[in-house]
Each structure stands twice: as C-alpha cells, then as structure tokens.
C-alpha cells in the first residue's frame, strides 16, 4: 500500500473514528484503525465490536492495499507533522513508513485480516430522511435515556417506524422525551429499533445539517450511512416498554411560559436546592409561577414569572435538572407546561411534535 494524502484531511478522518477506539481492551486489534487504500480514497475504520465507524478521505493512491495501525499513536504523529502532504507506505509485516517534509516515522501495525469484518446489510429494511432532522430528533430525546444497566432496554433510544411516521423516544422511568416526524417508507418495513446511547452520541457528533441519511436494519444490527460516514451498531434486543401508557391523556391546566425565562429561573433557584434530594417547587397561582427551593441550615431561593393562570393554586415539585434538560434542546420562544396536581406527572410541550413527561417528587 502506498499513498499520499493531505494532513488536514487525514487528521479530520481520524478524528471521526477515534472516539470509539478503546484504550483498554483484551483484544489489541481493537486499539488499531483499519486503513484501506483504493480508487483515490483512504478508508479509515474503527470498532469496539458494538459500534463500528468508517469514513473516507481523498488520497492519491499509487498502490492499493490495507493494514491496521495503532489509532491514537497514528493520530498523534499525523497531527504533529509540519508538512502539508503526508506519504504513507506499508512495508513487509504491516510496518508503516510515514513521511512528511523532514519527518520520518516507522510504525508497526497488524494485518487487516485480523480486524473484525463489518456486517453486510443486503436485503434489509431501509429508511431515508434528512440528516439535520434526524440529528435534531436525537438531540431532543437522548438525554432522557437511562444509565441504569439493570434496565438495559432503556439504555438507548427507540426509533419506531410506524404509520408513516418516525417516533423517537427515550425514558429512564422518571421522565420521557418523545418527538415525531413524518417519513415515507414501505408498509412492510414498519418496526422498532432500540439504538444504544453510545451510538446515538456518535450520530449527534457526526451528523451534518444538510444532506440525507440512509438507515438500514437487520435483526440485530443497524447501519447509518451519510456523507462520507458509515456507522454500524448492534441493536439493544428486547421489547421497549409501552411509552404511550405513561403519557397523561389530559391535564387540568395548560400554562404558556417563556422558555428561556423558565430555564434560567429554575437554574438559579436550584443553586439552593438540597444536594441529597435536588428539588424545586413550582407553584402556579394567580397569574404567576413561583419557583422555590430550600435547604435547611443553608438558605432558600425564590423567583416569580408572570403567566396566565386563574385556576385553583397548584404546587408540584420536580428535579430541576429534569426541567432544564428539554428546555435546552428546544428553540421555540415559548413552551406549554401542563399540570394537574402535586402527585400527577407534568408535561412540557412545544410548537413542534414534541412532548416531555416528568414525574413529580414528593413534597415533605
């Protein structure tokens, strides 16, 4: 294998695949990046056996071939080179010679045959949608996924392709985020996919605003192809809980609140919330929303926001982080906060097909 490539291009390519390269692994090959040169492209692939990432950069290939090299050491070398152009030549026994201007490096690797092959997706279900739209859906929901490994099915995000819509849902049992988007796909492709949070974070990091993404799914794997990127992931197996059951059918009161004002007020008041059981109280009263927090022997905080509210006073307590999380991802000026009483879930909605359910905390 012999090629010449621009330093900036290969640095960017390596950056896209480095995030899933394990620093601690029982399989040394997983610390390597797979390099394959052919047809004017240098393909870079990394995997941790659960998620695989592949990207391509333009290169002048004088001899095609492939090898694997220590990923982080290779990236460090390329980043520090002073020259604009980099020459990479693979000698016998998978040793790479890296030259750029006055710099010369020899880096020992391992055979490409030892690298785990990527799965094939021929004849699998396929869906296409806009990258920016899909990324936005993941951003609006993924923060609500569980980190509790005893409830593994909730350690990811549900993609439900049904009724000509894509519904994206994440929940940890205490809150639930949901967003929907109309998508065209064949009726026989309907189904649910639960994507691990690690894969979702990788997608959020690499998806662009423009262009389309093609999603292909088999029984236990899913592939996301967009631009010069290919991300392949195992699916979380099992039945995702019936999320529709936890969405309140109707709330007693629906209050319109300025999104940024609510987010900033909750953040400030939460500074004096108890560290043991972080709680803020929301009291909806006569044309005002009062947000309070109190910690014995420390102090208390209170903020008041003007709202249109003329019903019987309602006080309900929530985890302040759970209130702020969806507000950070929305871009609307206003949100709708639906409440019933101190023991019923609260619901945050927006002017897009989005809703967020959060369970109340007990008021002492």
C-alpha angles and dihedrals in degrees: 000000000000129000147149121224138172112261094226092051096051092043089054092046093050091048089058094055101034098078095077097041106115120229090197117043138142088220109066092198089068089066088061132082119226113234119196122175123196141124097016094308137102109210118204121196133179132175143177091194091257099059127024125191125194129180137165136219130191114262140167101242115196094168123021123220144108146244141156125247134185100279104212095040090050091050091049091051095048093047092054097049115115098206125086094224126055126199118203120189125177115216128188119311092023097289114153124214110205117193131178122160107307094348123102127180135173115202124183117221140165135257119282086228089071093056115100109255120240116247121251123238104196113153094006128137112280135197131181128201140147117288094224093050093049093047090050091052091052092047091051093053116020096082088069094060117115124253093194106113092201088070096047096166088064093052090091147037124273118229106194115188104193139130093012090301138102111222115192116197137175128177140165095192093262097064138013132203122197134177130174136203132180111247131175116231137140116278091238090058094065115127149106130273124189109205120200115247091240090060092045091053090050090052093048089051097050108029115105132216094244134048132039135281126218117210119198122184134192127179095286107003136062131197127203115197121185134147107328092335134100119182118184122187142175114246122236104248123221139060116302111225119262097266093184090070094066096050109099111239094216137358128215094230135023114197126189112220133178104253101218093042091054093045094050094043092052091048092053096045091047089064087081097040117119114270091216096056109010105211138157124189122225114201116189108200139146104339093322142087114216117199116195141172131180136185119187114244090010109063145251140265133205135183129177127207125190113242137160104257128138104157130099113306115269125195120189131165127220140173102265093220089057091054095047097045098074094036090061092057099046122084101194119114092230138032131196116234114199119198136168109175143322094285101043127087119263120229128208117199134177140196089272128067092279134121135174125197120198127183118232124243123233114266112221 
